[in-house]
Amino acid sequence: MSDQLDPYDQAYARAFGGVDPTRQSLVQTSHLNPDREVENRAIADQLGLPGQFIRDNEAEARRIKAQRDAAATAASIRGTKTASFLADTSKAAIAHDDVGVLAKIGHWFGENWANCRLAA
């Protein structure tokens, strides 16, 4: 029976001896925000960069992603009422994250305006 570790020694071996890789992994990542990590992985995929690079340079990576997203959005709504609305920076500052929805609404009204007119 002297060959067996007591419960305290077993816990110590798992914590410091690398015996329990799950515990070790959880401790190493306990400071990370899970939602932020998912967002960072999506940014890494979109930019084609390693996840660790995104974590180490998060502010810059998010800025690059925002610029690319803005350029793609501007191209997709060019010439629409939504585009003219968002050309005003005071409006864009509060609405830029809703551009996709605004574009869909504008597109729908553009196609269905004749059917939407109220009877006088």
C-alpha positions as a printed NumPy array, in Angstrom:
array([[  0.   ,   0.   ,   0.   ],
       [  2.981,   2.338,   0.384],
       [  3.291,   2.453,  -3.462],
       [  0.073,   4.468,  -3.786],
       [ -0.067,   8.223,  -3.447],
       [ -2.474,   9.696,  -0.934],
       [ -5.2  ,  12.045,  -2.276],
       [ -3.163,  15.172,  -1.563],
       [ -0.138,  13.819,  -3.451],
       [ -2.35 ,  12.769,  -6.364],
       [ -3.811,  16.287,  -6.599],
       [ -0.35 ,  17.812,  -6.397],
       [  0.946,  15.499,  -9.13 ],
       [ -1.974,  16.457, -11.409],
       [ -1.495,  20.178, -10.764],
       [  2.271,  20.41 , -11.05 ],
       [  3.454,  17.233, -12.709],
       [  1.496,  17.55 , -15.923],
       [ -0.342,  14.338, -15.165],
       [ -3.752,  15.868, -15.879],
       [ -3.614,  17.691, -19.262],
       [ -7.23 ,  18.868, -18.955],
       [ -6.566,  20.676, -15.694],
       [ -3.37 ,  22.134, -17.101],
       [ -5.195,  23.408, -20.184],
       [ -7.994,  24.948, -18.118],
       [ -5.537,  26.745, -15.876],
       [ -3.588,  28.088, -18.861],
       [ -6.707,  29.494, -20.504],
       [ -8.659,  30.607, -17.421],
       [ -7.796,  34.28 , -18.042],
       [ -9.249,  34.283, -21.581],
       [-12.749,  35.533, -22.311],
       [-14.524,  32.731, -24.241],
       [-16.65 ,  35.109, -26.337],
       [-13.607,  37.196, -27.188],
       [-11.698,  34.043, -28.142],
       [-14.465,  33.031, -30.588],
       [-14.395,  36.528, -32.109],
       [-10.599,  36.4  , -32.378],
       [-10.735,  33.036, -34.122],
       [-13.231,  34.413, -36.634],
       [-10.925,  37.398, -37.247],
       [ -7.963,  35.042, -37.649],
       [ -9.893,  33.032, -40.247],
       [-11.03 ,  36.153, -42.098],
       [ -7.557,  37.702, -42.171],
       [ -5.76 ,  34.404, -42.736],
       [ -3.539,  34.845, -39.695],
       [ -2.717,  32.53 , -36.772],
       [ -4.906,  32.856, -33.684],
       [ -1.957,  33.618, -31.415],
       [ -0.977,  36.517, -33.673],
       [ -4.506,  37.934, -33.321],
       [ -4.372,  37.554, -29.52 ],
       [ -0.994,  39.302, -29.371],
       [ -2.103,  42.121, -31.726],
       [ -5.832,  42.23 , -31.041],
       [ -6.415,  45.969, -31.376],
       [ -4.594,  46.15 , -34.707],
       [ -6.291,  43.008, -36.038],
       [ -9.735,  44.366, -35.106],
       [ -8.908,  47.682, -36.803],
       [ -7.863,  45.909, -40.015],
       [-11.001,  43.753, -39.93 ],
       [-13.199,  46.834, -39.404],
       [-11.574,  48.586, -42.375],
       [-12.071,  45.552, -44.623],
       [-15.665,  45.143, -43.455],
       [-16.386,  48.829, -44.075],
       [-14.927,  48.663, -47.569],
       [-16.96 ,  45.562, -48.422],
       [-20.117,  47.103, -46.982],
       [-19.618,  50.377, -48.846],
       [-19.165,  48.483, -52.103],
       [-22.284,  46.394, -51.524],
       [-24.588,  49.374, -50.851],
       [-23.109,  51.892, -53.28 ],
       [-25.788,  54.028, -54.918],
       [-28.527,  53.187, -52.407],
       [-30.439,  55.307, -49.901],
       [-28.616,  53.405, -47.168],
       [-25.3  ,  54.581, -48.609],
       [-26.4  ,  58.201, -48.68 ],
       [-27.654,  57.883, -45.087],
       [-24.323,  56.426, -43.928],
       [-22.319,  59.09 , -45.783],
       [-23.121,  61.356, -42.83 ],
       [-20.506,  60.452, -40.194],
       [-22.812,  61.355, -37.305],
       [-25.299,  58.765, -38.577],
       [-22.638,  56.216, -39.506],
       [-21.145,  56.429, -36.006],
       [-24.337,  55.033, -34.466],
       [-25.511,  52.807, -37.331],
       [-22.41 ,  51.199, -38.843],
       [-23.   ,  47.87 , -37.072],
       [-26.539,  47.713, -38.495],
       [-25.572,  48.282, -42.135],
       [-26.507,  44.784, -43.253],
       [-30.021,  45.111, -41.86 ],
       [-30.393,  48.665, -43.18 ],
       [-29.29 ,  47.543, -46.639],
       [-31.823,  44.693, -46.654],
       [-34.618,  47.039, -45.586],
       [-33.598,  49.597, -48.214],
       [-33.401,  46.916, -50.887],
       [-36.834,  45.545, -49.952],
       [-38.417,  49.   , -50.082],
       [-36.659,  49.705, -53.379],
       [-38.274,  46.625, -54.92 ],
       [-41.668,  47.018, -53.256],
       [-42.175,  50.778, -52.996],
       [-45.025,  50.84 , -55.508],
       [-46.917,  48.323, -53.363],
       [-46.209,  50.264, -50.145],
       [-47.792,  53.583, -51.087],
       [-50.688,  54.501, -48.912],
       [-53.985,  55.382, -50.486],
       [-54.612,  59.105, -50.349]])
